[in-house]
Amino acid sequence: MRLVLQSYLPHVEVLEAASLEQAVRGRIEPPALVLLDIQLQGVNGLEGIGLLKQRWPKVPLIILSSDLDPATARLALQRGAAAFVSKADTAEKIIQVIYRTLAGHLPVPAGATPHSSASEGDAKPRLTPRQCEVLDLLCEGLSNKLIARRLELSEFTVRGHVQSVFVLLQVSSRAQATFAARRIGLVG
């Protein structure tokens, strides 16, 4: 999974842990996202959702599982997971769920057709207040490091917000994001 994440998200730092205890030990800054396997050493992933939500209440959490039982998925979502993804899904589908979750969208349910924002013309995407702050500073030409300093966030968190903004604007570079944000009136 690490290799898949790094190939699709080359600018994102991917950290791994074999257990929940190892994942939270020594970590001061909350991550941008947690991808949690149900099969963990010690506390299982379903039990761990509550622990992680206590530690990092605002961090979206995606459950990754080989268990395809709808009851398991429902339980994970009830306990606070933002999404539930099957290990049998394609890498593209898993990455799509990660992007949508980082962007603040609920994942598209299985069998549903994703809503294309291209059909909406120039409708403004819905950014969180933090994403708006990051976008404004990105449009000023600031690097992730400078944005992190200005907003008192970790550089890792800023990278996650930048990637989310790219997804929402359907762009792949800072220049494209700036152009798109100005074109649709998100920034002056």
C-alpha positions in Angstrom: 0.0 0.0 0.0 2.9 2.4 0.8 4.2 2.0 -2.8 0.8 2.7 -4.3 0.4 5.8 -2.1 3.9 7.1 -3.0 3.4 6.5 -6.7 0.1 8.4 -6.8 0.9 11.0 -4.1 4.6 11.6 -4.6 4.6 14.9 -2.6 2.9 13.4 0.4 4.8 11.9 3.3 3.5 8.4 4.0 4.1 7.1 7.5 3.5 3.4 8.5 2.8 1.8 11.8 2.2 -1.9 12.7 -0.1 -1.0 15.6 -2.2 1.9 16.9 0.2 2.4 19.8 3.1 2.8 17.3 1.0 5.1 15.1 0.3 7.7 17.8 3.5 7.4 19.9 5.6 10.5 19.7 3.4 12.1 17.0 2.7 15.7 18.0 1.2 17.1 14.7 -1.9 15.4 13.6 -1.7 13.8 10.1 -3.7 15.0 7.2 -5.4 11.6 7.0 -5.3 8.2 8.6 -5.7 5.0 6.4 -6.5 2.3 9.0 -6.4 -1.4 8.3 -9.0 -3.4 10.3 -6.4 -6.2 10.9 -3.9 -4.7 13.3 -1.7 -6.0 16.0 -3.3 -5.4 19.4 -6.4 -3.3 19.2 -8.2 -3.9 15.9 -9.0 -1.1 13.4 -12.7 -0.9 14.4 -11.9 -0.5 18.0 -9.1 1.9 17.1 -11.4 4.4 15.4 -12.5 5.8 18.7 -9.0 6.0 20.1 -7.8 7.8 17.0 -10.8 10.1 16.9 -10.0 11.0 20.6 -6.4 11.8 19.7 -7.1 13.6 16.4 -10.8 14.5 16.3 -10.6 16.5 13.1 -8.4 14.1 11.1 -10.4 12.1 8.5 -10.0 8.4 8.9 -10.4 5.8 6.1 -10.8 2.1 7.0 -9.1 -0.3 4.7 -10.4 -3.9 4.9 -10.6 -7.3 3.2 -13.9 -7.8 5.0 -16.6 -6.9 2.5 -19.5 -7.4 4.9 -21.8 -4.3 4.7 -22.4 -4.5 8.5 -18.6 -4.0 9.1 -18.6 -1.0 6.8 -21.7 0.5 8.5 -20.1 -0.1 11.9 -16.9 1.7 10.8 -18.8 4.7 9.5 -21.0 4.8 12.7 -17.8 4.9 14.8 -16.5 7.9 12.9 -14.6 6.6 9.8 -15.0 9.0 6.9 -14.9 6.1 4.4 -14.6 2.4 4.1 -12.4 0.9 1.3 -11.9 -2.7 0.2 -8.4 -4.0 -0.2 -9.8 -5.7 -3.4 -10.5 -2.3 -4.9 -8.1 -1.0 -7.6 -5.3 1.4 -6.6 -7.1 4.1 -8.6 -10.3 3.7 -6.6 -8.5 3.8 -3.3 -6.6 6.9 -4.3 -9.9 8.5 -5.5 -11.5 7.9 -2.1 -8.4 9.4 -0.4 -8.6 12.5 -2.6 -12.3 12.9 -2.0 -11.9 12.5 1.7 -9.0 15.0 1.9 -11.2 17.4 -0.2 -14.0 17.1 2.4 -16.4 15.1 0.2 -18.1 12.0 1.2 -16.9 9.1 -0.9 -19.2 7.9 -3.7 -21.1 4.8 -2.6 -20.4 1.6 -4.5 -22.4 1.4 -7.7 -23.1 5.1 -7.8 -21.8 7.3 -10.5 -19.5 10.1 -9.4 -21.0 13.6 -9.9 -18.9 15.3 -12.5 -18.1 18.9 -11.6 -17.3 19.5 -15.3 -21.0 19.4 -16.0 -21.5 22.2 -13.5 -19.6 24.6 -15.7 -17.9 27.2 -13.6 -19.6 26.4 -10.3 -17.4 27.2 -7.3 -16.1 24.2 -5.5 -16.8 24.1 -1.8 -13.5 24.6 0.1 -13.2 24.5 3.9 -12.1 27.7 5.6 -8.6 26.3 6.0 -8.4 25.3 2.3 -9.4 28.9 1.4 -6.6 30.2 3.6 -4.1 27.8 2.0 -5.4 28.7 -1.5 -5.0 32.4 -0.9 -1.4 32.0 0.2 -0.7 29.6 -2.6 -2.0 32.2 -5.1 0.4 34.7 -3.4 3.2 32.4 -4.5 4.1 31.1 -1.1 5.8 27.7 -0.7 4.3 25.0 1.5 6.9 25.8 4.1 6.0 29.5 4.2 2.3 28.7 4.2 2.9 26.3 7.1 4.7 29.0 9.1 2.1 31.7 8.3 -0.8 29.4 9.4 1.1 27.7 12.2 0.6 24.2 10.7 3.0 21.4 9.8 4.3 21.4 6.3 2.8 17.9 6.0 -0.7 19.3 6.8 -0.3 22.1 4.3 0.7 19.5 1.6 -2.5 17.7 2.3 -4.6 20.9 2.0 -2.8 21.8 -1.2 -3.5 18.3 -2.7 -7.2 18.7 -1.6 -7.4 22.1 -3.3 -5.9 20.5 -6.5 -8.5 17.8 -6.5 -11.4 20.3 -5.9 -10.1 22.6 -8.7 -9.3 19.6 -10.9 -5.7 20.8 -11.5 -2.3 19.3 -11.1 0.0 22.3 -10.4 0.2 25.4 -8.4 0.0 27.6 -11.5 -3.1 25.8 -12.7 -4.7 26.2 -9.2 -4.0 29.9 -9.2 -5.4 30.3 -12.7 -8.5 28.2 -11.9 -9.1 30.0 -8.6 -8.9 33.4 -10.3 -11.1 32.3 -13.2 -14.0 31.2 -11.0 -13.6 34.0 -8.5 -12.2 32.2 -5.5 -9.4 34.7 -5.1 -8.9 38.2 -6.4 
